[in-house]
Amino acid sequence: MKVKPIYIYGAIVLVAALYLIFFTGKDEDNKIPPGDITSKEIPQDDIHKGLNQSPNKENVIGNVKHQLEILKKEVDKNPKDTLAIREYADMLAAAHKPGESITYYNMILKTNPKRADILFSLAFVYYNMKDYLNAEKVTNRILLYDENNLQAKYNIGAIAAAGGDKEKAKLIWNELIKEHPNTDASKLAQSSISKL
């Protein structure tokens, strides 16, 4: 996903504002020197237009809606472009629209059911929805196509733990540790067992 300059400048303005709030406070010795970035005006060209506003719920939501509209048009224009569909599905998931994102992830899986990246994203959406049954089903599909995918094996244990089945999680993670010692997944499993 391309990052537009408007987001970069918005982030700079936000960081500058946070700096002012936290580090200047009531302390008179912390005066901002002349020529600081916060005292300069933002140019009003196409790139910078609208940046003089502080980020707030309305303009952030508006930006997200606008980005979703652009991505949706791109998907509608070329419904076989899995990269555009993926970008739109990811944005929907990030915008708290999991049901819609599931539809678009499944569109990609109809084209290629073995796409582990899409299966991981789909499982993550289900997991965030606390739909652990579907999260586990989707993760098991990853293991169907790649039985040695250690991230998926670890995730099966994490899904079990999140669903309240700590014994199943321990069993899965101990098996992962035994079969794949000295791997990152094994270390993560050991850490997770200690936190149960």
C-alpha angles and dihedrals in degrees: 000000000000117000112225120220090241090068093047093051090043089054091049091052091048093050091048091050092049090049090053093049097047104033106032100042113136095327107118092196091066097071118156111248118238113267093035115150090250092062096052122092119241113238114249099227127126093277097048100034111131096012093115087079119090114240110265138161094270100050094039091050089046091053092049092049091049092050090048090051092051092049092046091053089051091051092046090050093052112016092177094059099105092185091059091043090050092050091049093047091049091049091049090051091049090048091058094255099123097157092057093044090054090057092055096043087053090051088061092045090055087061095043117007093185097064102127093188091059093042090053091049092048092048089049091053091051090046092053089049087054088241092139095166093061092039089057093045092052092045090050088056088060089053090048089062097033112022092182097056099129095190090057091047091052091046092055087060092046091051090050091050092048089050090054099256098122094163092057090047091052091048093051094044094046089052090050090050092048096046098039109029119177095025126123089245090053092050091048090049091051090050092047093050090053090054096051 
